[in-house]
Amino acid sequence: MSLPAPVLRRRPATSTGQWPEQVPELLRRIYCARGAAGIDQARPRLATLLPPHTMKGIDAATALLAEAIASDRHILVVGDFDCDGATACAVAVRGLRMLGARRVSHAVPDRAVHGYGLSPALVEDLAGLQPDLLVTVDHGIACHAGIAAAKGRGWTVLVTDHHLPGQTLPPADVIVDPNQPGCEFPSKVMAGVGVVFYVLLALRQRLRAAGAVEGNGPDLGRLLDLVAVGTVADLVPLDANNRALVAAGLRQLRMGQGCAGLQALIEVARRDPATLSASDIGFAVGPRLNAAGRLEDMAVGIECLLSDDATQARAIAATLDAINGERRAVQQQMTEQAEAALATLALGALGPAGSLPLALCLHDPDWHPGVVGLVASKMKDRLHRPVIAFAPAEPGGAVLRGSARSVPGFHIRDALAMVDARHPGLIERFGGHAMAAGLSLPAERLPAFEEAFLACATERLTDDLLRAEILSDGELSGDEFRRDIAESLRDGGPWGQGFPEPQFDGEFDVLGWRVVGQRHLKLELGYAGRRLNAIHFGGWDECEPSPRVRLAFRLEPDDYRGGDAVQLVVIHREPA
């Protein structure tokens, strides 16, 4: 199964704008290549946050919440079973209590029992709590039936969400979602945790104006550690507004001022809080929270985030770490099964010289529905084409749950909407974003869906979109392979979606190499008279490296060796 090699392309080398002297020239060039013309755009501060009042529905939302607090009504926050949903739930519960709410409880759906979001089944299970006001976080915009069921019980419903709405909005009393029609809030890429944080900011302003809080009110900035983790883990683009939120939250975590649960998760993930980065959140902290929702019950993760007892938080974090280990094993097994299925497809149905379809639907009746998104992501990264992985919503069940991942330029949620419009009733429900989406459908409809989805992909995908592109910030000179440069790159973020971490390219002599951990390649490189260490994770392809190679890489401090040591983390390798 041969795939076209990625295209390695350099970003334009520009350097304009006004910069403080302490910002290295290399970092200035990197910022400019990402559209920042000055330090305020490169490292936005909380003072530059967009004001909440342009969010549609936020005034009505704060009126509902203020009245509920004043009347001592029962507010029930309903989260979601991913990291964004868990942190959003914790932010809502903690923030409402800080603002004077005395009767606040929370709940989260069980993936295997209730399915996604506020479903009628979840509403039925929540009836015994007798809430007066139900607040959804990180979901709700697609939960028509569940919200109707809640309204049928006489509950007031406030939806806070960030997902794209369908053709109609659910029958909630108030909706706050920057992507709903008519919302003039400039940033459309906030995570769910960011949206509910904004609701709390506006609520504090309302309560302050009414004299219902002392002085300026509580310091909601204490919640930014949770906002940062949820925003990074949800892979939303880090525009200037999101970067300001994430940077502030990272500062708290680096100073050891995060909530007990996050500090415990950082500890169990064996990360140094003092140098914590957005990458550490994305690859170490976030997955441990997400694992609870994938294999167990996200209530465990939310309990960790709401704990103020360090000993209790460490115990819960250890449980989450164990669940994450199990998740990794399940994911590895499912990914290997997916790769075996693809090999059979390429060598069997398509012949030895055949090529894969433009978009793929993968399914196995024994797969776990909580892990299909990770499998889809892995296969999308490997094949650089849209992938949807399906598993039974429950063991032996007749309904499949699918998780989709896409490539830049192919809006996966819009593709599902096109299939739904052309084939009404084929999909039971769907939702998501440009790069990731979810859906459910009866198992017997999978062949028809696969045909319709492939037809849509054939219309919209081009050869250029199907070829991976690696963007480089250019070459480094020999004297730039230094610890202080590596640290300035690490600390110059936060980096992430839409504001990518710096990576470079160059040609190197391979002076030595060895395989570590069965799959990784350790390299000793020669460049401009220097000897450099490099690691290529997953880079062992059972072939000896060429004596001279072209690499795309990140430059990082080598904390394992210490001192002035740096290492190259290889992203791509090809013969020079």
Secondary structure in CASP SS format (residue, H / E / C, confidence):
PFRMAT SS
TARGET T0000
AUTHOR 0000-0000-0000
METHOD secondary structure of the structure
MODEL  1
M C 1.00
S C 1.00
L C 1.00
P C 1.00
A C 1.00
P C 1.00
V E 1.00
L E 1.00
R E 1.00
R E 1.00
R C 1.00
P C 1.00
A C 1.00
T C 1.00
S C 1.00
T C 1.00
G C 1.00
Q E 1.00
W C 1.00
P C 1.00
E C 1.00
Q C 1.00
V C 1.00
P C 1.00
E H 1.00
L H 1.00
L H 1.00
R H 1.00
R H 1.00
I H 1.00
Y H 1.00
C H 1.00
A H 1.00
R C 1.00
G C 1.00
A C 1.00
A C 1.00
G E 1.00
I H 1.00
D H 1.00
Q H 1.00
A H 1.00
R C 1.00
P C 1.00
R C 1.00
L H 1.00
A H 1.00
T H 1.00
L C 1.00
L C 1.00
P C 1.00
P H 1.00
H H 1.00
T H 1.00
M C 1.00
K C 1.00
G C 1.00
I H 1.00
D H 1.00
A H 1.00
A H 1.00
T H 1.00
A H 1.00
L H 1.00
L H 1.00
A H 1.00
E H 1.00
A H 1.00
I H 1.00
A H 1.00
S C 1.00
D C 1.00
R C 1.00
H C 1.00
I E 1.00
L E 1.00
V E 1.00
V E 1.00
G C 1.00
D C 1.00
F C 1.00
D C 1.00
C H 1.00
D H 1.00
G H 1.00
A H 1.00
T H 1.00
A H 1.00
C H 1.00
A H 1.00
V H 1.00
A H 1.00
V H 1.00
R H 1.00
G H 1.00
L H 1.00
R H 1.00
M H 1.00
L C 1.00
G C 1.00
A C 1.00
R C 1.00
R C 1.00
V E 1.00
S E 1.00
H E 1.00
A E 1.00
V C 1.00
P C 1.00
D C 1.00
R H 1.00
A H 1.00
V H 1.00
H H 1.00
G C 1.00
Y C 1.00
G C 1.00
L C 1.00
S C 1.00
P H 1.00
A H 1.00
L H 1.00
V H 1.00
E H 1.00
D H 1.00
L H 1.00
A H 1.00
G H 1.00
L H 1.00
Q C 1.00
P C 1.00
D C 1.00
L E 1.00
L E 1.00
V E 1.00
T E 1.00
V E 1.00
D C 1.00
H C 1.00
G C 1.00
I C 1.00
A C 1.00
C C 1.00
H H 1.00
A H 1.00
G H 1.00
I H 1.00
A H 1.00
A H 1.00
A H 1.00
K H 1.00
G H 1.00
R C 1.00
G C 1.00
W C 1.00
T E 1.00
V E 1.00
L E 1.00
V E 1.00
T E 1.00
D C 1.00
H C 1.00
H C 1.00
L C 1.00
P C 1.00
G C 1.00
Q C 1.00
T C 1.00
L C 1.00
P C 1.00
P C 1.00
A C 1.00
D C 1.00
V E 1.00
I E 1.00
V E 1.00
D C 1.00
P C 1.00
N C 1.00
Q C 1.00
P C 1.00
G C 1.00
C C 1.00
E C 1.00
F C 1.00
P C 1.00
S C 1.00
K C 1.00
V C 1.00
M C 1.00
A C 1.00
G H 1.00
V H 1.00
G H 1.00
V H 1.00
V H 1.00
F H 1.00
Y H 1.00
V H 1.00
L H 1.00
L H 1.00
A H 1.00
L H 1.00
R H 1.00
Q H 1.00
R H 1.00
L H 1.00
R H 1.00
A H 1.00
A C 1.00
G C 1.00
A C 1.00
V C 1.00
E C 1.00
G C 1.00
N C 1.00
G C 1.00
P C 1.00
D C 1.00
L H 1.00
G H 1.00
R H 1.00
L H 1.00
L H 1.00
D H 1.00
L H 1.00
V H 1.00
A H 1.00
V H 1.00
G H 1.00
T H 1.00
V H 1.00
A H 1.00
D C 1.00
L C 1.00
V C 1.00
P C 1.00
L C 1.00
D C 1.00
A H 1.00
N H 1.00
N H 1.00
R H 1.00
A H 1.00
L H 1.00
V H 1.00
A H 1.00
A H 1.00
G H 1.00
L H 1.00
R H 1.00
Q H 1.00
L H 1.00
R H 1.00
M C 1.00
G C 1.00
Q C 1.00
G C 1.00
C C 1.00
A H 1.00
G H 1.00
L H 1.00
Q H 1.00
A H 1.00
L H 1.00
I H 1.00
E H 1.00
V H 1.00
A C 1.00
R C 1.00
R C 1.00
D C 1.00
P H 1.00
A H 1.00
T H 1.00
L C 1.00
S C 1.00
A H 1.00
S H 1.00
D H 1.00
I H 1.00
G H 1.00
F H 1.00
A H 1.00
V H 1.00
G H 1.00
P H 1.00
R H 1.00
L H 1.00
N H 1.00
A H 1.00
A H 1.00
G H 1.00
R H 1.00
L H 1.00
E C 1.00
D C 1.00
M C 1.00
A H 1.00
V H 1.00
G H 1.00
I H 1.00
E H 1.00
C H 1.00
L H 1.00
L H 1.00
S C 1.00
D C 1.00
D C 1.00
A H 1.00
T H 1.00
Q H 1.00
A H 1.00
R H 1.00
A H 1.00
I H 1.00
A H 1.00
A H 1.00
T H 1.00
L H 1.00
D H 1.00
A H 1.00
I H 1.00
N H 1.00
G H 1.00
E H 1.00
R H 1.00
R H 1.00
A H 1.00
V H 1.00
Q H 1.00
Q H 1.00
Q H 1.00
M H 1.00
T H 1.00
E H 1.00
Q H 1.00
A H 1.00
E H 1.00
A H 1.00
A H 1.00
L H 1.00
A H 1.00
T H 1.00
L H 1.00
A H 1.00
L H 1.00
G H 1.00
A H 1.00
L C 1.00
G C 1.00
P C 1.00
A C 1.00
G C 1.00
S C 1.00
L C 1.00
P C 1.00
L C 1.00
A C 1.00
L E 1.00
C E 1.00
L E 1.00
H E 1.00
D C 1.00
P C 1.00
D C 1.00
W C 1.00
H C 1.00
P C 1.00
G C 1.00
V C 1.00
V H 1.00
G H 1.00
L H 1.00
V H 1.00
A H 1.00
S H 1.00
K H 1.00
M H 1.00
K H 1.00
D H 1.00
R H 1.00
L H 1.00
H C 1.00
R C 1.00
P C 1.00
V E 1.00
I E 1.00
A E 1.00
F E 1.00
A E 1.00
P E 1.00
A C 1.00
E C 1.00
P C 1.00
G C 1.00
G C 1.00
A C 1.00
V E 1.00
L E 1.00
R E 1.00
G E 1.00
S E 1.00
A E 1.00
R E 1.00
S C 1.00
V C 1.00
P C 1.00
G C 1.00
F C 1.00
H C 1.00
I H 1.00
R H 1.00
D H 1.00
A H 1.00
L H 1.00
A H 1.00
M H 1.00
V H 1.00
D H 1.00
A H 1.00
R H 1.00
H C 1.00
P C 1.00
G C 1.00
L C 1.00
I C 1.00
E C 1.00
R E 1.00
F E 1.00
G E 1.00
G E 1.00
H C 1.00
A C 1.00
M C 1.00
A E 1.00
A E 1.00
G E 1.00
L E 1.00
S E 1.00
L E 1.00
P E 1.00
A H 1.00
E H 1.00
R H 1.00
L H 1.00
P H 1.00
A H 1.00
F H 1.00
E H 1.00
E H 1.00
A H 1.00
F H 1.00
L H 1.00
A H 1.00
C H 1.00
A H 1.00
T H 1.00
E H 1.00
R H 1.00
L C 1.00
T C 1.00
D C 1.00
D C 1.00
L C 1.00
L C 1.00
R C 1.00
A C 1.00
E E 1.00
I E 1.00
L E 1.00
S E 1.00
D C 1.00
G C 1.00
E C 1.00
L C 1.00
S C 1.00
G H 1.00
D H 1.00
E H 1.00
F C 1.00
R C 1.00
R H 1.00
D H 1.00
I H 1.00
A H 1.00
E H 1.00
S H 1.00
L H 1.00
R H 1.00
D H 1.00
G C 1.00
G C 1.00
P C 1.00
W C 1.00
G E 1.00
Q C 1.00
G C 1.00
F E 1.00
P C 1.00
E C 1.00
P C 1.00
Q C 1.00
F E 1.00
D E 1.00
G E 1.00
E E 1.00
F E 1.00
D E 1.00
V E 1.00
L E 1.00
G E 1.00
W E 1.00
R E 1.00
V E 1.00
V E 1.00
G C 1.00
Q C 1.00
R C 1.00
H E 1.00
L E 1.00
K E 1.00
L E 1.00
E E 1.00
L E 1.00
G E 1.00
Y E 1.00
A C 1.00
G C 1.00
R E 1.00
R E 1.00
L E 1.00
N E 1.00
A E 1.00
I E 1.00
H E 1.00
F C 1.00
G C 1.00
G C 1.00
W C 1.00
D C 1.00
E C 1.00
C C 1.00
E C 1.00
P C 1.00
S C 1.00
P C 1.00
R E 1.00
V E 1.00
R E 1.00
L E 1.00
A E 1.00
F E 1.00
R E 1.00
L E 1.00
E E 1.00
P E 1.00
D C 1.00
D C 1.00
Y C 1.00
R C 1.00
G C 1.00
G C 1.00
D C 1.00
A C 1.00
V E 1.00
Q E 1.00
L E 1.00
V E 1.00
V E 1.00
I E 1.00
H E 1.00
R E 1.00
E E 1.00
P E 1.00
A C 1.00
END
